[in-house]
Amino acid sequence: MITTINPYNGKELQQYQELNKKEIKAKLETAQKTFEDWRTTSFEHRANHLRKVGALLRKNKESYAKLMTAEMGKPVSQSRGELEKCAWLCDHYAANAPGYLAKEHIETEHFKSYVSYEPIGVVLAVMPWNYPFWQVFRFIAPALMAGNVGVLKHASSVMGCAELIQDIFLEAGFPEGCFQNFVIGSDAVEAIIENDIIKAVTLTGSKPAGAAVASTAGKQIKKTVLELGGNNALVVFKDANIDSAVEECVAARFQNTGQSCIAGKRLLLQEEIAEEFLDKFTQKVKTLVSGDPQEENTYIGVMAREDLAEELEDLMNASIEKGAELHYGGSRDKTYFAPTILTNVTADMPVFKKETFGPLMAVTTFKADEEAIRLVNNSKFGLGASLFSTDLKKMEELAAQIKDGAVYINHKVASHPALPFGGTGISGYGRELSHYGIREFVNIKTVVIA
């Protein structure tokens, strides 16, 4: 039995009966049967259904947002924003998938040569709790437009959201087997990956989870896409627009109560502006409203589980023992972790080296550009970085020296339907979104007519 709990008040929300092996087998067979028909449908047919999903997200966003907030503690205004972004994604792929997957004609010595992008079958998604809708939609929207079908193993703590997403696709007119949620625990995933019906796997989550899924899939010679978190740096140079950079950096760290793979977790300040920036940054953080995530003006809710808040507290305390200074915050009450700023952070401290998945900012200073880039790259993660400066030409040059999958200049790292999303190092491999994402799970077929 899977039980969902409201992290704000600790109350039980719902219980869900886990699928047994026979039920899992039947659902996989339904997916495969549906795929055989779905793959033959037109882009127009698929797009019409996907637009209906987007319309339902917009129409019912109030009730959907309340469930999301109840299950994982996201402030309800941000839950609404997540749903709006999912609707945008649906519209984007409905409009652009035909172009993304159009045949590419290539000039060769043959009479005719081209590349076609064809569906591969049933794709398994293993998704986390921090963005219960977005993480699923950025997988399933392109998958369905490509002619594939999907099955979902969602985080147990947001099983209500997972079931709701399944219902939304059915209400929009998709056949039952196009998208199915599996009410299962992690122990059932390996056997599902090993099933011949599953052709590929995408996972967003931790490094251990990604390694386990990739290992199982690799033994079956099945493709995987992994998005495994990040330790993004926010680099503020001495010529930056301080006020706008403060706004971006606060949002980058504290949105979603800091529980985001692309959150800015390491704040690198050039010495000349460090004091001014830190003062303004701190004043802004002090204005962030903590409280009941269902309240409209709440910006900092609670963390999704108490053990996650405890882990963050341990990283903070271990870093303080190594010499970091508690500049602001630092308190915890069950799942609530106060917005926190640590200064004098060095590269050997846990809050610099590890992913801090919560509302804690680690502040480090630097002297020259070269030192800043070394600090950015001094991480096993490689998801993204943000650079703040008025010298755009120099920032583009520095961006080329950063190993991450994305560099944003004068803006927080963010995902966008038209841009590829993914990382390097232990942040994973493969890309989601844009034409790169939709082509991850297709057969890139060469056709030659002599």
Buried (B, 14 or more C-beta within 10 A) or exposed (E): EBEBBBBBEEEEBBEBEBBEEEBBBEBBBBBBBBBEEBBEBEBEEBBEBBBBBBBBBBEBBEEBBBBBBBBBBBBBBBBBBBBBBBBBBBBBBBBBBBEBBBEEEEEEEEEEBBEBBEBBBBBBBBBBBBBBBBBBBBBBBBBBBBBBBBBBBBBBBBBBBBBBBBEBBBEBEBBBBBBBBBBBEBEBBBEBBEBEBBBBBBBBBBBEBBBBBBEBBEEEEBBBBBBBBBBBBBBBBEBBBBEEBBBBBBBBBBBBBBBBBBBBBBBBBBEEBBEEBBEBBBEBBEEBEBBBBBEEEBBBBBBBBBEBBBBBBEBBBBBBEBEBEBBBBBEBEBBBBBBBBBBBBBEEBBBBBBBBBBBBBBBBBBEEBEBBBEBBBEBEBBBBBBBBBEBEEBBEEBBEBBBBBBBBBBBBBBBBBEEBBBBBBBBBBBBBBBBBBBBBBBEEEEEEEE
